[in-house]
């Protein structure tokens, strides 16, 4: 079954859609928390979650003894880009209205599979000219060593769009950096968060897991809402050499 077929099959079931709605409402939930919200057995919830994971719509991460479930909107984003984006009116590519009710910093997790090598994927993440091709037209500059500064900008942006510090570098497997958004007064006040890129080779492809955490509870969704479009653009460029041209994807070009 192709990835697109798996997504449509997963979304066809109302219970699985309800699980996604629950994770949209409150991300990073345990199995027990999700089980408590649905009128079915623990085994039934596990079975539906497994199918959502196989379709890439749910990503899990261990946190101590707990296994947390995160909504991964990228497969839906890819479906949108393939059939809807070229006809759509301009829109804000964000996950509007998402709220985190736990009294701890928010964490967002995104997963995508790209047919490429770890070395080529690492280059696409760290090379400023390549990065600008899928990062809303903005490049990211750094010498990519721990403790060094990172700057995000574009010639016509009128100033820096973001800045950060490189925390961990293990090419071509893992990159961790802080991020402070500077593209508007509303996001400047959010302060600094953290972004982790993890690359794992899988056959002739790579699994890219991006974690954006240390976000304050109720953080402005501009900080993380653009990742599905960015990662979709990265996949499109690496696999086809073409630019993603859905509304807003090249706003700083």
C-alpha positions in Angstrom: 0.0 0.0 0.0 1.4 3.4 -0.9 1.8 6.2 1.6 -1.1 8.1 0.2 -3.4 5.0 0.3 -2.4 4.4 3.9 -3.3 8.0 4.8 -6.7 7.8 3.1 -7.4 4.4 4.7 -6.5 5.8 8.1 -8.7 8.8 7.8 -11.7 6.8 6.5 -12.4 5.5 10.0 -14.3 7.9 12.4 -12.6 6.6 15.5 -9.2 7.3 14.0 -10.3 10.8 13.1 -11.5 11.2 16.7 -8.1 10.2 17.9 -6.5 12.8 15.6 -9.0 15.4 16.9 -7.9 14.6 20.4 -4.2 15.1 19.6 -5.0 18.3 17.7 -6.8 19.5 20.8 -4.0 18.4 23.1 -0.7 17.0 21.7 1.6 14.6 23.4 -0.9 12.4 25.1 -0.4 8.9 26.6 -2.4 5.8 25.7 -4.2 6.0 29.0 -5.2 9.6 28.4 -6.5 8.8 24.9 -8.3 5.6 26.1 -10.2 7.7 28.7 -11.6 9.9 26.0 -13.0 7.2 23.8 -15.8 4.6 24.5 -13.7 1.6 23.6 -11.2 -0.9 25.1 -7.5 -0.1 25.5 -6.8 -2.8 22.9 -9.1 -1.1 20.4 -7.4 2.3 20.9 -4.0 0.7 20.5 -5.1 -1.0 17.3 -6.3 2.4 15.8 -3.2 4.2 17.0 -1.0 1.6 15.3 -2.7 2.2 12.0 -2.3 5.9 12.4 1.4 5.4 13.1 1.8 3.2 10.0 0.2 6.0 7.9 2.6 8.5 9.5 -0.2 10.6 11.0 0.9 9.9 14.6 4.5 9.9 15.9 5.5 8.5 19.3 8.3 9.5 21.6 9.4 8.0 24.9 9.5 10.3 27.9 10.8 8.3 30.9 8.4 5.4 31.4 5.6 7.1 29.3 5.0 6.8 25.6 3.6 10.0 24.2 1.6 10.4 21.0 1.9 13.4 18.7 -0.1 14.5 15.8 2.0 14.6 12.6 0.2 16.7 10.0 2.8 16.3 7.2 1.1 13.4 5.3 -2.0 15.5 5.1 0.1 18.5 4.0 1.6 16.4 1.2 -1.9 15.3 0.0 -2.9 19.0 0.1 0.2 20.0 -1.9 -0.4 17.3 -4.5 -4.1 18.0 -5.2 -5.3 21.1 -3.5 -2.5 23.6 -3.1 -2.4 24.7 -6.7 -6.1 25.7 -6.6 -6.3 27.1 -3.1 -6.7 30.7 -2.1 -3.8 32.1 -0.1 -3.9 30.9 3.5 -1.9 30.8 6.7 -0.2 27.4 6.9 -0.6 27.1 10.6 -2.3 24.8 13.1 -4.6 27.5 14.4 -6.4 27.0 17.7 -4.1 24.3 19.0 -4.0 24.4 22.8 -1.8 22.7 25.3 -3.5 22.1 28.6 -0.6 20.5 30.4 1.3 22.8 32.7 4.7 22.4 30.9 6.3 23.8 27.8 4.8 22.7 24.5 6.5 20.2 22.2 5.7 19.6 18.6 6.9 16.6 16.6 7.0 16.2 12.8 8.0 13.1 10.8 8.6 12.7 7.1 10.3 10.1 4.9 12.4 11.4 2.0 14.1 9.4 -0.8 17.6 10.7 -0.4 20.9 10.0 1.4 21.7 11.3 4.9 24.6 13.4 3.5 22.4 15.1 0.9 19.6 15.7 3.5 22.1 17.2 5.9 23.4 19.5 3.1 19.9 20.6 2.3 19.3 21.5 6.0 22.6 23.4 6.5 23.4 25.0 3.1 21.8 28.5 3.1 21.1 28.6 -0.7 19.4 25.2 -0.7 17.5 26.0 2.6 16.0 29.1 1.0 14.4 26.9 -1.7 12.0 25.4 0.7 12.2 27.6 3.8 9.8 30.4 2.7 12.7 31.8 0.6 14.8 32.4 3.7 18.3 30.9 4.1 20.0 29.9 7.4 23.7 30.7 7.9 26.0 29.3 10.5 29.4 27.5 10.7 27.4 24.7 12.3 29.7 24.1 15.3 28.5 23.9 19.0 28.2 27.4 20.5 28.2 29.2 17.1 25.5 31.7 16.1 22.8 30.9 13.5 21.0 33.5 11.5 17.9 33.2 9.2 17.2 35.9 6.7 16.5 36.8 3.1 17.7 39.7 0.9 14.3 41.3 0.7 13.2 40.6 4.3 14.4 44.0 5.7 16.3 42.4 8.5 16.9 39.1 10.3 13.9 36.7 10.4 15.4 34.5 13.1 18.5 33.8 15.2 19.8 31.0 17.4 22.7 29.1 18.8 24.0 25.7 17.7 23.8 23.3 20.6 24.7 19.8 19.1 26.2 18.8 15.8 26.6 15.2 14.6 26.6 15.2 10.8 24.7 13.7 9.1 22.6 12.4 11.9 21.6 15.0 14.4 21.5 18.8 14.7 20.1 20.8 17.7 19.8 24.6 17.8 17.8 27.2 19.6 15.5 29.5 17.7 14.3 33.0 18.3 11.8 34.3 15.8 12.3 37.9 14.6 9.9 38.3 11.7 7.3 40.2 13.7 6.7 41.9 17.1 4.1 39.2 18.0 6.7 36.4 17.8 9.7 38.3 19.1 8.1 38.3 22.5 7.9 34.5 22.6 11.6 34.2 23.4 13.8 31.3 22.6 12.7 27.7 21.8 14.7 24.6 20.6 14.7 22.7 17.3 16.1 19.1 16.9 16.7 17.5 13.5 17.2 13.7 13.6 18.1 11.8 10.4 17.9 8.0 10.2 18.6 6.1 7.0 15.9 3.6 6.0 16.6 1.6 2.9 17.0 4.0 0.0 15.4 6.8 2.0 15.8 8.8 5.2 13.4 9.3 8.1 13.6 12.9 9.3 12.2 13.6 12.8 11.9 17.3 13.7 11.1 18.2 17.3 10.3 21.8 18.2 10.1 22.1 21.9 10.7 24.5 24.9 7.8 26.4 23.6 5.7 28.2 26.2 2.2 26.9 26.9 -0.1 28.6 24.4 2.8 29.8 22.2 2.0 31.7 19.0 1.4 29.1 16.4 3.5 31.0 13.8 6.5 29.5 15.6 5.7 25.9 14.6 2.8 26.1 12.2 5.0 26.5 9.1 7.0 23.3 9.6 4.6 21.0 7.6 5.0 23.3 4.5 8.8 23.6 5.1 9.3 19.8 5.4 7.0 19.2 2.4 9.1 21.6 0.4 12.3 19.9 1.5 10.9 16.5 0.3 9.7 18.0 -3.0 13.0 19.6 -3.8 15.2 16.6 -2.8 13.1 14.1 -4.7 12.1 16.1 -7.8 14.4 19.2 -7.9 11.2 21.3 -8.1 10.1 24.1 -5.8 6.9 23.9 -3.7 4.8 26.8 -4.9 1.7 26.6 -2.7 0.6 30.0 -1.4 3.1 31.5 1.1 5.8 28.8 0.5 8.2 31.4 -1.1 7.0 34.6 0.6 10.6 35.9 1.1 11.9 34.9 -2.3 
